[in-house]
Amino acid sequence: MARKIAVKELKQPDRFHVISVKVFRYISRNKKTLYLLSGIFILAIFLSGGWYFYMSNCEKKAQEIYSSAYNSYQILNHKKDNKEYQKAVNLYEELIKKYPRTDAAHLSYYNLGNIYFVLGEIDKSINAYKRFLGRASDYNVLTSLAYYGLGYCYEAKKEYADAMAAFNNSIGQNTGKFYLVMNYQNIGRIYEKMNKPEKAEEYYKMALEQTNDSFTKNLIKMKIAMLAYK
């Protein structure tokens, strides 16, 4: 049975109807503004979509160059071949120049740091590691390795305070016991070079406590024993 409509309901305007009328009146009074806002919104969607596809394309091309560079010296089996390393350097630098905002360009800085160190170009290696670290996440395992490499660079330049800071930063990334032990040994070695045998022994003992590898243990024990003669 249909519900009877109260007289009161008939006399009151329908709420949806009232709101609809207000909306249409607002639209008719503000057509230009609404058209402009709609255009801006559509343009924003178009630009964001275009930027996404542009960056995806750049990343793809950058990855191709990165693979060529990486493969050019990985076949060396750790043998030093300046020609192949220089070829890789040229490719990485080309990649960075053409596609500087890509992830591949960022990773190229880390690899350049490694290559420049092997080639003995320490200042270039330091610069490359720093460029990598400038964008690196604390959760990236390569962050620890970049600090590790940076420590060796500063050690090669006999800038021991900077080397110590780099190795300590590598420790701070929490990348596991292996690099923890290595960095404790590195810091111990730096203290040796700074003629601070007591501090060197402290860090060697810290390394000794952390390792389960028998060869590493024997090596560290030898280092500690040799400190007694300094």
SEDRENPA-587146 format. One record per atom (N, C-alpha, C): residue number from 0; y, z, x; atom name. Coordinates in nm, 2 decimals, m for minus. Atoms other than C-alpha are relative to their C-alpha. Layout:
N
resi|py|pz|px|name
NUM|Y|Z|X|CA
...
***
This chain:
230
resi|py|pz|px|name
0|m0.12|0.00|0.09|N
0|0.00|0.00|0.00|CA
0|0.12|0.00|0.09|C
1|m0.12|0.01|m0.09|N
1|0.34|m0.10|0.15|CA
1|0.09|0.12|m0.02|C
2|m0.08|m0.12|0.01|N
2|0.57|0.18|0.24|CA
2|0.13|m0.03|m0.07|C
3|m0.13|0.02|0.07|N
3|0.88|0.22|0.02|CA
3|0.11|0.02|0.10|C
4|m0.11|m0.01|m0.09|N
4|1.20|0.16|0.21|CA
4|0.11|0.09|m0.07|C
5|m0.10|m0.10|0.06|N
5|1.45|0.45|0.16|CA
5|0.13|m0.07|m0.01|C
6|m0.14|0.06|0.02|N
6|1.80|0.36|0.04|CA
6|0.08|0.03|0.13|C
7|m0.07|m0.04|m0.12|N
7|1.93|0.54|0.35|CA
7|m0.03|m0.10|0.11|C
8|0.04|0.09|m0.10|N
8|1.73|0.31|0.57|CA
8|0.06|m0.14|m0.02|C
9|m0.06|0.13|0.03|N
9|1.87|0.00|0.40|CA
9|0.15|0.00|0.03|C
10|m0.15|0.00|m0.02|N
10|2.23|0.12|0.44|CA
10|0.03|0.01|0.15|C
11|m0.02|m0.01|m0.14|N
11|2.18|0.19|0.82|CA
11|m0.03|m0.13|0.07|C
12|0.03|0.12|m0.07|N
12|2.19|m0.11|1.06|CA
12|m0.12|0.02|0.09|C
13|0.12|0.00|m0.08|N
13|1.87|m0.19|1.24|CA
13|0.04|0.02|0.15|C
14|m0.04|m0.03|m0.14|N
14|1.89|m0.04|1.60|CA
14|m0.02|m0.11|0.09|C
15|0.03|0.11|m0.09|N
15|1.72|m0.33|1.77|CA
15|0.10|m0.12|m0.02|C
16|m0.09|0.11|0.03|N
16|1.95|m0.57|1.59|CA
16|0.14|0.03|0.06|C
17|m0.13|m0.04|m0.06|N
17|2.26|m0.37|1.70|CA
17|0.01|m0.02|0.15|C
18|0.01|0.02|m0.14|N
18|2.15|m0.37|2.06|CA
18|0.00|m0.14|0.04|C
19|0.01|0.14|m0.03|N
19|2.07|m0.74|2.05|CA
19|0.14|m0.06|m0.01|C
20|m0.13|0.05|0.02|N
20|2.41|m0.82|1.92|CA
20|0.09|0.03|0.11|C
21|m0.08|m0.04|m0.11|N
21|2.58|m0.62|2.19|CA
21|m0.03|m0.07|0.13|C
22|0.05|0.07|m0.12|N
22|2.37|m0.78|2.46|CA
22|0.06|m0.15|0.00|C
23|m0.04|0.14|0.01|N
23|2.45|m1.13|2.34|CA
23|0.15|m0.02|0.01|C
24|m0.14|0.00|m0.01|N
24|2.82|m1.05|2.31|CA
24|0.04|0.02|0.14|C
25|m0.03|m0.02|m0.15|N
25|2.82|m0.92|2.67|CA
25|m0.02|m0.12|0.08|C
26|0.03|0.12|m0.07|N
26|2.65|m1.23|2.79|CA
26|0.10|m0.11|m0.02|C
27|m0.10|0.11|0.03|N
27|2.89|m1.46|2.61|CA
27|0.14|0.03|0.07|C
28|m0.13|m0.03|m0.06|N
28|3.19|m1.27|2.76|CA
28|m0.01|m0.01|0.15|C
29|0.01|m0.01|m0.15|N
29|3.05|m1.26|3.12|CA
29|m0.10|m0.11|0.05|C
30|0.09|0.11|m0.04|N
30|2.87|m1.60|3.15|CA
30|0.02|m0.03|0.15|C
31|m0.02|0.05|m0.14|N
31|3.03|m1.69|3.48|CA
31|m0.05|0.10|0.10|C
32|0.05|m0.11|m0.09|N
32|2.95|m1.35|3.64|CA
32|m0.15|0.00|0.01|C
33|0.15|0.00|0.01|N
33|2.59|m1.36|3.52|CA
33|m0.06|m0.13|0.07|C
34|0.05|0.12|m0.07|N
34|2.55|m1.72|3.64|CA
34|0.00|0.02|0.15|C
35|m0.01|m0.02|m0.14|N
35|2.68|m1.62|3.98|CA
35|m0.10|0.09|0.05|C
36|0.10|m0.10|m0.05|N
36|2.45|m1.32|4.01|CA
36|m0.14|m0.06|0.00|C
37|0.14|0.07|0.00|N
37|2.15|m1.53|3.90|CA
37|m0.01|m0.09|0.11|C
38|0.00|0.10|m0.12|N
38|2.24|m1.79|4.16|CA
38|m0.03|0.07|0.13|C
39|0.01|m0.07|m0.12|N
39|2.27|m1.53|4.43|CA
39|m0.15|0.06|0.01|C
40|0.14|m0.06|0.00|N
40|1.93|m1.37|4.33|CA
40|m0.10|m0.11|0.03|C
41|0.09|0.11|m0.03|N
41|1.76|m1.71|4.33|CA
41|0.01|m0.05|0.15|C
42|m0.03|0.04|m0.14|N
42|1.92|m1.80|4.67|CA
42|m0.07|0.10|0.09|C
43|0.06|m0.11|m0.08|N
43|1.80|m1.46|4.81|CA
43|m0.15|m0.02|0.01|C
44|0.15|0.02|0.01|N
44|1.44|m1.53|4.70|CA
44|m0.03|m0.12|0.09|C
45|0.03|0.12|m0.08|N
45|1.46|m1.88|4.85|CA
45|0.02|0.02|0.15|C
46|m0.02|m0.03|m0.14|N
46|1.60|m1.76|5.18|CA
46|m0.10|0.09|0.06|C
47|0.11|m0.09|m0.05|N
47|1.35|m1.48|5.22|CA
47|m0.13|m0.07|0.01|C
48|0.12|0.07|m0.01|N
48|1.07|m1.71|5.14|CA
48|0.00|m0.10|0.12|C
49|m0.01|0.10|m0.11|N
49|1.20|m1.98|5.38|CA
49|m0.01|0.07|0.14|C
50|0.01|m0.08|m0.13|N
50|1.25|m1.71|5.66|CA
50|m0.14|0.04|0.03|C
51|0.14|m0.04|m0.02|N
51|0.89|m1.59|5.61|CA
51|m0.08|m0.12|0.05|C
52|0.07|0.12|m0.04|N
52|0.75|m1.95|5.64|CA
52|0.05|m0.04|0.14|C
53|m0.05|0.04|m0.13|N
53|0.98|m2.02|5.94|CA
53|m0.06|0.09|0.11|C
54|0.06|m0.10|m0.09|N
54|0.86|m1.70|6.12|CA
54|m0.15|m0.02|0.02|C
55|0.14|0.02|m0.01|N
55|0.50|m1.77|6.04|CA
55|m0.03|m0.12|0.09|C
56|0.02|0.12|m0.08|N
56|0.53|m2.12|6.19|CA
56|0.04|0.03|0.15|C
57|m0.04|m0.04|m0.14|N
57|0.71|m1.98|6.50|CA
57|m0.11|0.08|0.07|C
58|0.11|m0.08|m0.05|N
58|0.44|m1.72|6.54|CA
58|m0.12|m0.08|0.04|C
59|0.12|0.08|m0.02|N
59|0.17|m1.98|6.52|CA
59|0.02|m0.09|0.13|C
60|m0.02|0.08|m0.12|N
60|0.33|m2.21|6.79|CA
60|0.01|0.09|0.12|C
61|m0.01|m0.10|m0.12|N
61|0.41|m1.90|7.01|CA
61|m0.14|0.04|0.04|C
62|0.14|m0.04|m0.03|N
62|0.04|m1.80|6.99|CA
62|m0.07|m0.10|0.08|C
63|0.07|0.11|m0.07|N
63|m0.07|m2.14|7.11|CA
63|0.05|0.00|0.15|C
64|m0.04|m0.01|m0.14|N
64|0.15|m2.11|7.42|CA
64|m0.05|0.12|0.07|C
65|0.05|m0.13|m0.06|N
65|0.04|m1.75|7.47|CA
65|m0.14|m0.02|0.05|C
66|0.14|0.02|m0.04|N
66|m0.32|m1.85|7.47|CA
66|m0.02|m0.09|0.12|C
67|0.00|0.09|m0.12|N
67|m0.26|m2.13|7.72|CA
67|0.04|0.08|0.13|C
68|m0.04|m0.08|m0.11|N
68|m0.08|m1.89|7.95|CA
68|m0.11|0.10|0.04|C
69|0.10|m0.10|m0.03|N
69|m0.34|m1.62|7.92|CA
69|m0.13|m0.06|0.06|C
70|0.12|0.06|m0.05|N
70|m0.63|m1.85|7.98|CA
70|0.01|m0.06|0.14|C
71|m0.03|0.07|m0.13|N
71|m0.47|m2.01|8.28|CA
71|m0.03|0.09|0.12|C
72|0.03|m0.09|m0.12|N
72|m0.52|m1.70|8.50|CA
72|m0.11|0.10|m0.03|C
73|0.12|m0.08|0.03|N
73|m0.80|m1.51|8.32|CA
73|m0.13|m0.06|0.07|C
74|0.12|0.06|m0.06|N
74|m1.05|m1.76|8.47|CA
74|m0.01|0.03|0.15|C
75|0.00|m0.03|m0.15|N
75|m0.95|m1.64|8.82|CA
75|m0.10|0.11|0.04|C
76|0.08|m0.11|m0.04|N
76|m1.18|m1.34|8.80|CA
76|0.06|0.10|0.09|C
77|m0.08|m0.10|m0.08|N
77|m0.91|m1.12|8.95|CA
77|0.03|m0.05|0.14|C
78|m0.04|0.05|m0.13|N
78|m0.87|m1.35|9.25|CA
78|0.15|m0.05|m0.01|C
79|m0.14|0.04|0.00|N
79|m0.51|m1.41|9.35|CA
79|0.02|m0.15|0.02|C
80|m0.03|0.14|m0.02|N
80|m0.41|m1.77|9.30|CA
80|0.15|m0.02|m0.05|C
81|m0.14|0.00|0.03|N
81|m0.03|m1.80|9.31|CA
81|0.04|m0.12|m0.09|C
82|m0.03|0.12|0.08|N
82|m0.03|m2.15|9.15|CA
82|m0.04|0.03|m0.15|C
83|0.04|m0.02|0.14|N
83|m0.22|m2.04|8.84|CA
83|0.08|0.11|m0.06|C
84|m0.08|m0.11|0.05|N
84|m0.02|m1.72|8.81|CA
84|0.14|m0.05|m0.03|C
85|m0.13|0.06|0.03|N
85|0.30|m1.92|8.84|CA
85|0.00|m0.09|m0.12|C
86|0.01|0.08|0.12|N
86|0.18|m2.16|8.57|CA
86|0.01|0.09|m0.12|C
87|0.00|m0.09|0.11|N
87|0.12|m1.86|8.35|CA
87|0.14|0.06|m0.03|C
88|m0.14|m0.05|0.00|N
88|0.47|m1.72|8.43|CA
88|0.09|m0.10|m0.07|C
89|m0.08|0.11|0.07|N
89|0.63|m2.05|8.33|CA
89|m0.03|m0.01|m0.15|C
90|0.04|0.01|0.14|N
90|0.44|m2.06|8.00|CA
90|0.05|0.12|m0.08|C
91|m0.05|m0.12|0.07|N
91|0.53|m1.70|7.91|CA
91|0.15|m0.01|m0.01|C
92|m0.14|0.01|0.01|N
92|0.89|m1.76|7.99|CA
92|0.05|m0.10|m0.09|C
93|m0.03|0.10|0.10|N
93|0.90|m2.08|7.79|CA
93|m0.02|0.06|m0.14|C
94|0.03|m0.06|0.13|N
94|0.74|m1.89|7.50|CA
94|0.12|0.10|m0.04|C
95|m0.10|m0.10|0.03|N
95|1.00|m1.61|7.52|CA
95|0.14|m0.07|m0.03|C
96|m0.13|0.07|0.02|N
96|1.29|m1.86|7.54|CA
96|0.00|m0.07|m0.14|C
97|0.01|0.08|0.13|N
97|1.17|m2.07|7.24|CA
97|m0.02|0.09|m0.12|C
98|0.04|m0.08|0.11|N
98|1.03|m1.79|7.02|CA
98|0.02|0.15|0.03|C
99|m0.02|m0.14|m0.05|N
99|1.20|m1.46|7.13|CA
99|m0.03|0.11|m0.10|C
100|0.02|m0.10|0.10|N
100|1.15|m1.28|6.80|CA
100|m0.15|0.02|m0.04|C
101|0.14|0.00|0.04|N
101|0.77|m1.33|6.78|CA
101|m0.07|0.12|0.07|C
102|0.08|m0.10|m0.06|N
102|0.50|m1.07|6.85|CA
102|m0.06|m0.06|0.13|C
103|0.05|0.06|m0.12|N
103|0.36|m1.31|7.11|CA
103|0.10|0.01|0.11|C
104|m0.10|m0.01|m0.10|N
104|0.69|m1.31|7.30|CA
104|0.01|0.15|0.05|C
105|0.00|m0.14|m0.04|N
105|0.68|m0.93|7.30|CA
105|m0.11|0.03|0.09|C
106|0.12|m0.02|m0.08|N
106|0.33|m0.92|7.43|CA
106|0.01|m0.07|0.14|C
107|m0.02|0.08|m0.13|N
107|0.43|m1.18|7.70|CA
107|0.07|0.08|0.10|C
108|m0.07|m0.08|m0.10|N
108|0.66|m0.93|7.86|CA
108|m0.10|0.10|0.07|C
109|0.10|m0.09|m0.07|N
109|0.37|m0.69|7.92|CA
109|m0.08|m0.08|0.10|C
110|0.08|0.08|m0.10|N
110|0.16|m0.97|8.08|CA
110|0.08|m0.04|0.12|C
111|m0.09|0.04|m0.11|N
111|0.46|m1.08|8.29|CA
111|0.01|0.12|0.09|C
112|m0.01|m0.12|m0.08|N
112|0.49|m0.72|8.41|CA
112|m0.12|0.01|0.10|C
113|0.12|m0.01|m0.08|N
113|0.13|m0.73|8.53|CA
113|m0.01|m0.11|0.11|C
114|0.01|0.12|m0.09|N
114|0.15|m1.08|8.69|CA
114|0.11|0.02|0.12|C
115|m0.10|m0.02|m0.10|N
115|0.48|m1.00|8.87|CA
115|m0.04|0.10|0.10|C
116|0.04|m0.10|m0.09|N
116|0.33|m0.69|9.02|CA
116|m0.11|m0.05|0.10|C
117|0.10|0.07|m0.09|N
117|0.03|m0.89|9.15|CA
117|0.06|m0.09|0.10|C
118|m0.07|0.09|m0.09|N
118|0.27|m1.14|9.30|CA
118|0.10|0.07|0.10|C
119|m0.09|m0.08|m0.09|N
119|0.47|m0.86|9.47|CA
119|0.14|m0.01|m0.04|C
120|m0.13|0.01|0.05|N
120|0.78|m0.93|9.26|CA
120|0.03|0.12|m0.08|C
121|0.00|m0.13|0.07|N
121|0.84|m0.56|9.18|CA
121|0.12|0.01|m0.10|C
122|m0.12|m0.01|0.09|N
122|1.19|m0.58|9.03|CA
122|m0.02|m0.08|m0.13|C
123|0.03|0.08|0.12|N
123|1.08|m0.86|8.79|CA
123|m0.10|0.07|m0.08|C
124|0.10|m0.08|0.08|N
124|0.78|m0.65|8.70|CA
124|0.06|0.11|m0.07|C
125|m0.07|m0.11|0.07|N
125|0.99|m0.35|8.62|CA
125|0.08|m0.05|m0.12|C
126|m0.08|0.06|0.11|N
126|1.22|m0.56|8.41|CA
126|m0.08|m0.04|m0.12|C
127|0.09|0.04|0.10|N
127|0.93|m0.71|8.22|CA
127|m0.06|0.11|m0.08|C
128|0.05|m0.11|0.06|N
128|0.77|m0.38|8.15|CA
128|0.10|0.07|m0.09|C
129|m0.11|m0.07|0.08|N
129|1.10|m0.23|8.03|CA
129|0.03|m0.08|m0.13|C
130|m0.02|0.08|0.12|N
130|1.15|m0.53|7.80|CA
130|m0.11|0.02|m0.11|C
131|0.11|m0.03|0.09|N
131|0.81|m0.47|7.65|CA
131|0.02|0.13|m0.06|C
132|m0.01|m0.13|0.05|N
132|0.87|m0.10|7.61|CA
132|0.12|0.02|m0.10|C
133|m0.11|m0.01|0.09|N
133|1.20|m0.16|7.44|CA
133|m0.03|m0.03|m0.15|C
134|0.04|0.03|0.14|N
134|1.02|m0.29|7.13|CA
134|m0.14|0.06|m0.03|C
135|0.14|m0.05|0.02|N
135|0.68|m0.11|7.17|CA
135|m0.01|0.12|m0.08|C
136|0.03|m0.11|0.09|N
136|0.54|0.13|6.92|CA
136|m0.07|0.11|0.09|C
137|0.07|m0.11|m0.07|N
137|0.43|0.48|7.04|CA
137|m0.15|0.00|m0.02|C
138|0.14|0.01|0.04|N
138|0.10|0.40|6.87|CA
138|m0.08|m0.12|0.06|C
139|0.06|0.12|m0.07|N
139|0.04|0.09|7.08|CA
139|m0.07|0.04|0.13|C
140|0.06|m0.04|m0.12|N
140|m0.22|0.15|7.35|CA
140|0.06|m0.07|0.12|C
141|m0.07|0.07|m0.11|N
141|m0.03|m0.10|7.57|CA
141|0.12|0.07|0.04|C
142|m0.12|m0.07|m0.03|N
142|0.27|0.13|7.56|CA
142|m0.04|0.09|0.12|C
143|0.05|m0.09|m0.11|N
143|0.07|0.38|7.78|CA
143|m0.02|m0.08|0.13|C
144|0.03|0.08|m0.12|N
144|m0.05|0.10|8.01|CA
144|0.13|m0.06|0.06|C
145|m0.13|0.05|m0.06|N
145|0.31|m0.04|8.05|CA
145|0.07|0.11|0.08|C
146|m0.06|m0.11|m0.08|N
146|0.43|0.30|8.16|CA
146|m0.08|0.02|0.13|C
147|0.09|m0.01|m0.12|N
147|0.13|0.32|8.39|CA
147|0.03|m0.11|0.11|C
148|m0.04|0.10|m0.10|N
148|0.22|m0.01|8.55|CA
148|0.14|0.02|0.06|C
149|m0.13|m0.03|m0.05|N
149|0.58|0.09|8.57|CA
149|0.00|0.11|0.11|C
150|0.01|m0.10|m0.10|N
150|0.48|0.40|8.76|CA
150|m0.04|m0.06|0.14|C
151|0.04|0.07|m0.12|N
151|0.30|0.18|9.02|CA
151|0.12|m0.08|0.06|C
152|m0.11|0.08|m0.05|N
152|0.61|m0.04|9.05|CA
152|0.10|0.09|0.07|C
153|m0.09|m0.09|m0.06|N
153|0.84|0.26|9.12|CA
153|m0.06|0.06|0.13|C
154|0.07|m0.06|m0.12|N
154|0.58|0.40|9.37|CA
154|0.01|m0.10|0.11|C
155|m0.01|0.11|m0.10|N
155|0.58|0.06|9.55|CA
155|0.14|0.00|0.06|C
156|m0.14|0.00|m0.05|N
156|0.96|0.09|9.58|CA
156|0.04|0.14|0.06|C
157|m0.02|m0.14|m0.05|N
157|0.92|0.46|9.70|CA
157|0.11|0.08|m0.08|C
158|m0.09|m0.07|0.09|N
158|1.13|0.57|9.40|CA
158|m0.09|0.10|m0.08|C
159|0.11|m0.09|0.05|N
159|0.90|0.87|9.34|CA
159|0.04|0.07|m0.12|C
160|m0.04|m0.07|0.12|N
160|1.10|1.05|9.08|CA
160|m0.02|m0.09|m0.13|C
161|0.02|0.10|0.11|N
161|1.10|0.74|8.85|CA
161|m0.15|m0.02|m0.02|C
162|0.14|0.02|0.01|N
162|0.73|0.69|8.93|CA
162|m0.07|0.12|m0.08|C
163|0.05|m0.12|0.07|N
163|0.66|1.05|8.82|CA
163|0.03|0.00|m0.15|C
164|m0.04|0.01|0.14|N
164|0.85|1.00|8.50|CA
164|m0.08|m0.10|m0.08|C
165|0.08|0.11|0.06|N
165|0.66|0.68|8.42|CA
165|m0.14|0.05|m0.03|C
166|0.14|m0.05|0.01|N
166|0.32|0.84|8.48|CA
166|m0.01|0.11|m0.11|C
167|0.00|m0.11|0.11|N
167|0.42|1.14|8.26|CA
167|0.02|m0.06|m0.14|C
168|m0.01|0.07|0.12|N
168|0.53|0.90|7.99|CA
168|m0.13|m0.06|m0.05|C
169|0.13|0.06|0.03|N
169|0.19|0.73|8.01|CA
169|m0.09|0.11|m0.06|C
170|0.08|m0.11|0.05|N
170|0.02|1.07|7.96|CA
170|0.04|0.03|m0.14|C
171|m0.05|m0.04|0.13|N
171|0.24|1.14|7.66|CA
171|m0.05|m0.09|m0.11|C
172|0.04|0.09|0.11|N
172|0.09|0.84|7.47|CA
172|m0.14|0.03|m0.05|C
173|0.13|m0.05|0.05|N
173|m0.25|1.02|7.43|CA
173|m0.10|m0.12|m0.02|C
174|0.09|0.11|0.01|N
174|m0.47|0.72|7.51|CA
174|m0.14|0.03|0.05|C
175|0.14|m0.04|m0.03|N
175|m0.78|0.92|7.60|CA
175|m0.01|0.05|0.14|C
176|0.03|m0.07|m0.13|N
176|m0.94|1.10|7.90|CA
176|0.01|m0.09|0.12|C
177|0.00|0.09|m0.12|N
177|m0.98|0.80|8.13|CA
177|0.14|m0.01|0.06|C
178|m0.13|0.02|m0.05|N
178|m0.61|0.73|8.16|CA
178|0.07|0.14|0.03|C
179|m0.05|m0.13|m0.03|N
179|m0.53|1.10|8.15|CA
179|m0.04|0.04|0.14|C
180|0.05|m0.03|m0.14|N
180|m0.75|1.16|8.46|CA
180|0.08|m0.09|0.10|C
181|m0.06|0.09|m0.10|N
181|m0.60|0.85|8.63|CA
181|0.15|0.04|0.02|C
182|m0.14|m0.03|m0.01|N
182|m0.24|0.96|8.56|CA
182|0.02|0.14|0.07|C
183|0.00|m0.13|m0.08|N
183|m0.31|1.32|8.69|CA
183|m0.02|m0.03|0.15|C
184|0.02|0.04|m0.14|N
184|m0.44|1.16|9.01|CA
184|0.12|m0.07|0.05|C
185|m0.12|0.07|m0.05|N
185|m0.14|0.93|9.03|CA
185|0.11|0.10|0.03|C
186|m0.11|m0.09|m0.02|N
186|0.10|1.22|8.99|CA
186|m0.03|0.09|0.13|C
187|0.04|m0.08|m0.12|N
187|m0.10|1.42|9.25|CA
187|0.03|m0.08|0.13|C
188|m0.03|0.09|m0.12|N
188|m0.07|1.12|9.49|CA
188|0.15|m0.01|0.03|C
189|m0.15|0.01|m0.02|N
189|0.31|1.10|9.43|CA
189|0.05|0.13|0.07|C
190|m0.04|m0.13|m0.06|N
190|0.34|1.47|9.51|CA
190|m0.04|0.00|0.15|C
191|0.04|0.01|m0.14|N
191|0.15|1.40|9.83|CA
191|0.10|m0.07|0.08|C
192|m0.09|0.08|m0.07|N
192|0.39|1.13|9.93|CA
192|0.14|0.07|0.01|C
193|m0.13|m0.08|0.00|N
193|0.68|1.37|9.85|CA
193|m0.02|0.13|0.09|C
194|0.03|m0.11|m0.09|N
194|0.52|1.62|10.09|CA
194|0.00|0.13|m0.07|C
195|0.02|m0.12|0.08|N
195|0.44|1.87|9.82|CA
195|m0.15|0.02|m0.03|C
196|0.15|m0.01|0.01|N
196|0.07|1.95|9.88|CA
196|m0.04|0.10|m0.11|C
197|0.04|m0.09|0.11|N
197|0.07|2.25|9.64|CA
197|0.00|m0.06|m0.14|C
198|m0.01|0.07|0.13|N
198|0.18|2.04|9.34|CA
198|m0.10|m0.11|m0.01|C
199|0.10|0.11|0.00|N
199|m0.05|1.76|9.45|CA
199|m0.14|0.06|m0.04|C
200|0.12|m0.06|0.02|N
200|m0.34|2.00|9.45|CA
200|m0.02|0.05|m0.15|C
201|0.00|m0.04|0.15|N
201|m0.24|2.13|9.10|CA
201|m0.04|m0.11|m0.09|C
202|0.03|0.11|0.09|N
202|m0.26|1.79|8.95|CA
202|m0.14|m0.06|0.03|C
203|0.14|0.05|m0.03|N
203|m0.58|1.69|9.13|CA
203|m0.10|0.09|m0.07|C
204|0.09|m0.09|0.07|N
204|m0.74|2.00|8.99|CA
204|0.00|m0.02|m0.15|C
205|m0.01|0.03|0.15|N
205|m0.62|1.91|8.64|CA
205|m0.08|m0.12|m0.03|C
206|0.08|0.12|0.01|N
206|m0.78|1.57|8.69|CA
206|m0.15|0.03|0.01|C
207|0.14|m0.04|m0.02|N
207|m1.10|1.73|8.81|CA
207|m0.06|0.07|m0.13|C
208|0.05|m0.07|0.13|N
208|m1.12|1.95|8.49|CA
208|m0.03|m0.10|m0.11|C
209|0.01|0.09|0.11|N
209|m1.09|1.65|8.27|CA
209|m0.11|m0.11|0.01|C
210|0.10|0.11|m0.02|N
210|m1.34|1.41|8.42|CA
210|m0.15|0.05|0.00|C
211|0.15|m0.03|m0.01|N
211|m1.72|1.40|8.38|CA
211|m0.07|m0.10|0.09|C
212|0.06|0.10|m0.09|N
212|m1.77|1.11|8.62|CA
212|m0.02|0.06|0.14|C
213|0.03|m0.06|m0.12|N
213|m1.95|1.22|8.93|CA
213|0.07|m0.06|0.12|C
214|m0.07|0.06|m0.11|N
214|m1.80|0.96|9.16|CA
214|0.15|0.04|0.01|C
215|m0.14|m0.04|0.01|N
215|m1.44|1.05|9.04|CA
215|0.01|0.14|0.05|C
216|0.00|m0.14|m0.05|N
216|m1.52|1.42|9.09|CA
216|m0.01|0.01|0.15|C
217|0.01|m0.01|m0.15|N
217|m1.63|1.37|9.45|CA
217|0.12|m0.05|0.07|C
218|m0.12|0.05|m0.06|N
218|m1.33|1.16|9.52|CA
218|0.12|0.10|0.00|C
219|m0.11|m0.10|0.02|N
219|m1.09|1.42|9.38|CA
219|m0.02|0.12|0.09|C
220|0.03|m0.11|m0.09|N
220|m1.27|1.70|9.57|CA
220|0.03|m0.03|0.15|C
221|m0.03|0.05|m0.13|N
221|m1.23|1.50|9.89|CA
221|0.15|0.01|0.02|C
222|m0.14|m0.01|m0.01|N
222|m0.86|1.47|9.82|CA
222|0.06|0.14|0.01|C
223|m0.04|m0.14|m0.01|N
223|m0.82|1.84|9.76|CA
223|m0.03|0.06|0.13|C
224|0.04|m0.05|m0.13|N
224|m1.01|1.92|10.08|CA
224|0.09|m0.05|0.11|C
225|m0.08|0.06|m0.10|N
225|m0.79|1.69|10.28|CA
225|0.14|0.06|0.00|C
226|m0.14|m0.06|0.01|N
226|m0.47|1.86|10.15|CA
226|0.01|0.13|0.09|C
227|0.00|m0.12|m0.08|N
227|m0.57|2.17|10.35|CA
227|0.04|m0.03|0.14|C
228|m0.03|0.04|m0.14|N
228|m0.51|1.98|10.67|CA
228|0.15|m0.05|0.01|C
229|m0.14|0.05|0.00|N
229|m0.15|1.88|10.57|CA
229|0.10|0.11|0.01|C
***
